[in-house]
Amino acid sequence: MRFNAAPQGLAEQWLLSCCGSRRWAERVAAHRPYPTVDALLAAADEAGYDLSKADLDEALARETAALPHPDAPPAARTALGAALAAYEASFGHAFVISLDGVPAGERLNQVLAGIRSRLGNEREEERVVAAEELRRLARSRLTRSVAGS
């Protein structure tokens, strides 16, 4: 794994592209070398579960909501824009959701359904859900990055 041999600063930058918490990236990078990808993912998960409120705020602030495919119908694009705006107004950060395993043609519906269901959450309940989705996103981003290296 080239990640193990990268200089500390480069490894942290690479990790920050997976999860926007500097403390998370520093922690995962500091425990190298990882003998396997599974060991790296386990360390990333553990660090993700240990995010403080400030770490989670930092990571969520660096996230951007996914935009619909350019070929999506205008009504779907409008609906998604309105739903994302309502979510951000309610919770103060971008909507995060892991779409691993969701076929491309179903992703927009999955995002809209996720926003609708999560808009009913209390602020602290949504932070827990968003933290879990962020952990899942970081895991899938790491998996894709390691596979491509």
N, C-alpha and C positions, 0 to 999 in steps of 0.2 A: 504494500500500500504506500503510494507516494506521500500521502498525508503524514505518515509517521516520520518521514525524513525532512519534511518542510521546516524551514525556520519558524520559530514561535510566532512571530508577527504575521507571517504569511498564512500559517495554519489558523490563526485567530480570524483573519480576514475571510478566509474560506468558510469557516464556521459561521461567521456573522451573516453570510449570504444564506445560511440555513435557518438561523434564528437570531433575531436582532438584539439579544441580550449580551452585552459585553462580558459580564461575569460568567454567563453560561459558556461562551466561546473560550474564555480564559481557562475555565475549569476543565472543559473537555480537552483542550489542547495540552494542558499541563500534565495530563495523565498518559501521554503517549510514551512508548509505542503500544499500540493495540495489536494483539496477536491475530485478531480476525475482525472482519466487518461486524459480526454479531457482537463482539466485545465493545467496539466503538459505538454501536447503536445502544447497547445496554448503558454505557456511560452517559451517552446523550440523554437517554430517558431519565436516568437518575438525576442528572443535572437539571433537566426540565421539571421534574417533580419538586426540586428544591428552589425554584425561582421565588425570590422575595416579591413583595408588592411592587417595589421600585423596578426590579428586574423585569417583571411581567409588563409593567407600564412601558418600559424602554422597548421591549420586544414588540409589543402591540403597536407602538408609535411608528415603528419601522415597517409595518405591514401595510400593504395596499390591497384594497378589495379587487377581486378578479373582475375583469370586464367581460361581457358576453362576446362570443365569436362575432366577427364583423358581419357574417352572413345571417346572424340572428334577426328575426323580424323586428321592425321598429317598435311594435307594441311590447315585445319582450324586453327590449333594451330600455324602454321607458319604465316598465314595471320594475326592472332590476335597479335602475337608477333611483327610483322613488323608495324602494325597499332599503337599499344601502344608505340613503340619506336618513331615513327614519331610524335605522339601527345606530348609525353614528351619532345622531342627535340624542338618542336614548343612553348610549353607553360610552360615548366619547372616544371611540377607536374604531378602526376598520373591522369589518366582519371577517372572521377567519373560519375556514372550514376545510377539512381534508377531504378530497374527492378521490382518494385512492380506491380503485376498483369500480368506480362509477363510469359507465360508458359515456363517451364524449357527447352523444346525443341526449343524454339525461342530466348532464351537469347543470345546465341553467335551471331546470325544474328542481333539482336537488338544492341548489343555492337558494332559490326563492322559498322553497318549503322550509329550509333551515332558518332563514331569516324570520319568516312568519312565526315559526314555533318558538324561536329564541327571543323574539320581541316581548313575549309575555314573562320572561324571566325577571326576577329581582336583580339588581345590580351585582350583588355579591355572588348570586347563583350563576349569573352569566360570566363573571370572571373565572369561575371554576371551569365552566364549559369552554370558554375561550382558551384558557391555559391548556386544557386537554387537546383541543384542536391544534393549538400552536405546537405542542409536543409532537403530535402526529405529523404535522406539516414538516417540522424539523427532521423527523425520522425519515420521511419519504424524500426530502431534499438531500439529506446525507446519502441515502441509498442510491439515488440517481447520480450524485456527484462522484461517489466512490466507484460506481460502475463505469463512469465515463473517464476515470483517471487511469 
